[in-house]
Amino acid sequence: MDFIPIDVQKHQKYVIRFRRDSFVVSFGTDKGLGEEQEYLNWLKQQSAKHPDGFVLVLENDEPIGQLELTVKQYEGKDIGYVNLYYLIPEKRGLGIGSKLHDYALNFFKANNLEEYHLRVSPSNQNAIGFYVKNGMKKIKSEMDGKVIRMSGEVLY
């Protein structure tokens, strides 16, 4: 398994497809996805800031997943933030998610962070189960109940 920096032009068809599927899995629809070009512009900008945080996951040179990891301010301190953990449907439930999670933790360690957050749809029970299994805790509901903010510790 390889993690390679996203090249927005070269990987456009994958990142759009993966993001769309992540919305359907999370919310049951891709409504709210927004404009593709807007997402690609954001992705390009964020990739330039954190090239090791915005990566495609390859297996035998074939894209099977995507990670979007950043550093953000939350309540006055720097935290790691997971914008996207994604695996194609046929790779879910096989233990590969743990490798993505390990990659994310190493990214956060490299950025000297002690805590990381993400937001998840309350209906995405598989994802919530995975996050809890990996030590994350629910903090609060946000966006009028559309998402739950969860946090985890970065252990050194």
C-alpha positions as CSV (number, residue, x, y, z in Angstrom):
1,M,0.0,0.0,0.0
2,D,1.3,3.4,-1.0
3,F,0.3,6.9,0.0
4,I,1.0,9.5,-2.7
5,P,0.4,13.3,-2.7
6,I,-2.7,14.2,-4.6
7,D,-2.1,15.8,-8.0
8,V,-5.4,17.6,-8.5
9,Q,-5.2,17.6,-12.3
10,K,-3.9,14.0,-12.6
11,H,-6.2,12.5,-10.0
12,Q,-9.3,14.6,-10.6
13,K,-11.6,11.7,-11.6
14,Y,-10.7,9.8,-8.4
15,V,-11.0,12.6,-5.9
16,I,-14.4,13.7,-7.3
17,R,-15.7,10.2,-7.3
18,F,-14.4,9.4,-3.8
19,R,-15.8,12.6,-2.3
20,R,-19.2,12.0,-3.9
21,D,-19.3,8.5,-2.5
22,S,-18.3,9.7,0.9
23,F,-21.3,12.1,0.9
24,V,-23.7,9.3,-0.1
25,V,-22.3,7.0,2.6
26,S,-22.4,9.7,5.2
27,F,-25.7,11.5,4.4
28,G,-27.6,9.1,2.0
29,T,-27.2,11.6,-0.9
30,D,-24.6,13.8,-2.6
31,K,-26.8,16.8,-2.0
32,G,-24.7,19.4,-0.3
33,L,-21.6,18.3,-2.1
34,G,-21.1,21.7,-3.7
35,E,-19.5,22.6,-7.0
36,E,-16.8,20.3,-8.2
37,Q,-14.5,23.1,-9.3
38,E,-14.7,24.8,-5.9
39,Y,-13.7,21.5,-4.2
40,L,-10.8,21.0,-6.7
41,N,-9.6,24.6,-6.0
42,W,-9.8,24.0,-2.2
43,L,-8.0,20.7,-2.6
44,K,-5.2,22.2,-4.7
45,Q,-4.8,25.0,-2.1
46,Q,-4.8,22.6,0.9
47,S,-2.5,20.1,-0.8
48,A,0.1,22.9,-1.3
49,K,0.0,23.6,2.4
50,H,0.1,20.0,3.6
51,P,1.3,17.7,0.7
52,D,1.7,14.7,3.1
53,G,-1.9,15.3,4.4
54,F,-3.7,15.2,1.1
55,V,-2.9,11.7,-0.3
56,L,-4.4,9.0,-2.5
57,V,-4.1,5.5,-1.1
58,L,-2.8,3.0,-3.7
59,E,-2.9,-0.7,-3.8
60,N,-1.0,-2.3,-6.8
61,D,-0.8,1.2,-8.3
62,E,-4.6,1.5,-8.2
63,P,-6.3,4.2,-6.1
64,I,-8.4,2.6,-3.4
65,G,-8.7,5.5,-1.0
66,Q,-8.0,9.1,0.0
67,L,-7.0,11.0,3.1
68,E,-7.4,14.7,3.7
69,L,-5.5,15.9,6.9
70,T,-4.9,19.4,8.0
71,V,-3.8,21.5,11.0
72,K,-6.5,23.8,12.3
73,Q,-7.1,26.1,15.3
74,Y,-9.8,25.0,17.7
75,E,-10.5,26.8,20.9
76,G,-7.2,28.6,20.8
77,K,-4.9,25.7,20.1
78,D,-3.6,23.8,17.1
79,I,-5.2,20.4,16.4
80,G,-5.1,17.9,13.7
81,Y,-8.2,17.6,11.6
82,V,-9.4,14.8,9.4
83,N,-11.4,16.2,6.5
84,L,-11.7,12.8,4.8
85,Y,-11.0,9.2,5.5
86,Y,-12.1,7.3,2.4
87,L,-11.9,3.7,1.1
88,I,-13.7,2.3,-1.9
89,P,-16.6,0.1,-0.9
90,E,-14.9,-3.3,-1.7
91,K,-11.9,-2.4,0.6
92,R,-14.1,-1.5,3.6
93,G,-14.2,-3.8,6.6
94,L,-10.9,-5.5,5.7
95,G,-8.6,-3.8,8.3
96,I,-7.2,-1.3,5.7
97,G,-8.8,1.6,7.6
98,S,-6.3,1.0,10.4
99,K,-3.5,1.7,8.0
100,L,-5.1,5.0,7.0
101,H,-5.6,5.8,10.7
102,D,-1.9,5.0,11.4
103,Y,-0.9,7.3,8.5
104,A,-3.0,10.1,10.0
105,L,-1.5,9.7,13.5
106,N,2.0,9.9,12.0
107,F,1.0,13.1,10.1
108,F,-0.3,14.6,13.3
109,K,2.9,13.6,15.2
110,A,5.1,15.1,12.5
111,N,3.2,18.3,13.1
112,N,3.7,18.1,16.9
113,L,0.0,17.9,17.6
114,E,-1.6,16.4,20.7
115,E,-5.2,16.1,19.6
116,Y,-7.1,15.6,16.4
117,H,-10.8,16.0,15.5
118,L,-13.2,15.0,12.7
119,R,-16.9,15.3,12.1
120,V,-19.1,12.4,11.2
121,S,-22.8,12.0,10.3
122,P,-24.7,10.5,13.2
123,S,-26.2,7.9,10.8
124,N,-22.8,6.6,9.7
125,Q,-22.6,4.0,12.4
126,N,-19.8,2.0,10.8
127,A,-17.5,5.1,10.8
128,I,-18.5,6.0,14.3
129,G,-17.7,2.4,15.5
130,F,-14.3,2.6,13.7
131,Y,-13.5,6.0,15.3
132,V,-14.5,4.8,18.8
133,K,-12.5,1.6,18.4
134,N,-9.5,3.8,17.6
135,G,-9.9,5.8,20.8
136,M,-12.0,8.7,19.7
137,K,-14.7,10.3,21.8
138,K,-17.8,12.2,20.8
139,I,-17.5,15.9,21.9
140,K,-20.7,17.5,20.6
141,S,-23.3,17.8,17.9
142,E,-22.8,20.5,15.3
143,M,-24.5,22.0,12.3
144,D,-28.0,21.6,13.8
145,G,-27.4,17.9,14.5
146,K,-26.1,17.0,10.9
147,V,-22.7,16.0,12.3
148,I,-21.0,14.9,15.5
149,R,-17.5,16.3,16.3
150,M,-15.2,13.6,17.7
151,S,-11.7,13.9,19.1
152,G,-8.8,11.7,19.7
153,E,-5.4,12.0,21.4
154,V,-2.1,11.7,19.5
155,L,0.0,9.4,21.7
156,Y,3.8,9.7,21.5
